[in-house]
């Protein structure tokens, strides 16, 4: 059987009760702060901001990768342009811009 006798003095018991009340009061204060609507909204905003930052970071890495791949198509290892690829693309772009300009003039006229 367990020994149920308490050898503490009444002053020690009162001190233990006082400490326990202070601990409970602190815990209740923390709970009050955590469940406060402003705290909940602030936590939600922080989570959304973290997710947005993460998504933007991933998008940046992906765009950077695509730009590097495209650049590798038009620039050689020394950084000089590959004219055999740049010239045809430039001609196509000039043609597309010319067609767009021509088509907008025909509509106005």
C-alpha positions in Angstrom: 0.0 0.0 0.0 1.1 3.6 -0.7 2.0 5.9 2.2 -0.6 8.7 2.2 0.9 10.6 5.1 1.9 14.2 4.3 4.9 15.4 6.3 4.7 19.0 5.1 3.8 21.9 7.4 0.7 24.0 6.8 3.1 26.9 5.6 4.7 24.6 3.0 1.3 23.5 1.8 0.2 27.1 1.5 3.4 28.0 -0.4 2.8 25.1 -2.8 -0.8 26.2 -3.4 0.4 29.8 -4.0 3.0 28.6 -6.5 0.4 26.4 -8.3 -2.0 29.3 -8.5 0.6 31.5 -10.0 1.5 28.9 -12.6 -2.1 28.4 -13.4 -2.6 32.1 -13.8 0.3 32.4 -16.2 -1.1 29.4 -18.2 -4.5 31.0 -18.4 -2.9 34.3 -19.6 -1.0 32.5 -22.3 -4.2 30.7 -23.4 -6.1 34.0 -23.4 -3.4 35.5 -25.7 -3.4 32.5 -28.0 -7.2 32.4 -28.5 -7.5 36.2 -28.9 -9.0 37.0 -32.3 -6.1 39.4 -33.2 -3.5 36.7 -32.4 -5.4 34.2 -34.5 -5.6 36.6 -37.4 -2.0 37.5 -37.0 -0.9 33.9 -37.1 -3.1 33.2 -40.2 -1.6 36.2 -42.0 1.9 35.0 -41.1 1.2 31.6 -42.5 -0.2 33.0 -45.7 2.8 35.3 -46.1 5.2 32.4 -45.6 3.3 30.3 -48.2 3.4 33.3 -50.6 7.1 33.8 -50.0 7.7 30.1 -50.6 5.6 30.1 -53.8 7.4 33.2 -55.1 10.7 31.6 -54.3 9.9 28.5 -56.2 8.6 30.6 -59.2 11.8 32.6 -59.2 13.9 29.5 -59.3 11.8 28.1 -62.1 11.9 31.3 -64.2 15.7 31.6 -63.6 16.1 28.0 -64.8 14.1 28.7 -68.0 16.0 31.9 -68.7 19.3 30.1 -68.3 18.2 27.4 -70.7 17.0 29.9 -73.3 20.2 31.9 -72.9 22.2 28.7 -73.4 20.5 28.3 -76.8 21.6 31.8 -77.9 25.0 32.3 -76.3 28.0 30.0 -76.4 30.3 29.1 -73.5 32.4 32.2 -73.9 29.4 34.5 -73.8 29.4 35.3 -77.6 26.1 35.3 -79.4 25.3 32.3 -81.6 24.5 34.1 -84.8 23.1 31.0 -86.5 20.3 31.0 -83.9 20.0 34.7 -83.1 19.5 35.9 -86.7 16.6 33.6 -87.6 14.8 34.5 -84.4 15.3 38.2 -84.9 13.9 37.9 -88.5 10.9 36.1 -87.2 10.3 38.7 -84.6 10.6 41.6 -87.1 8.2 39.7 -89.3 5.6 39.3 -86.5 5.9 42.9 -85.4 5.6 44.0 -89.1 2.4 41.9 -89.5 0.9 43.3 -86.4 1.7 46.9 -87.4 0.3 46.2 -90.9 -2.9 44.6 -89.6 -3.6 47.5 -87.3 -3.2 50.1 -90.1 -5.6 48.2 -92.4 -8.3 48.2 -89.7 -8.0 52.0 -89.2 -8.0 52.8 -92.9 
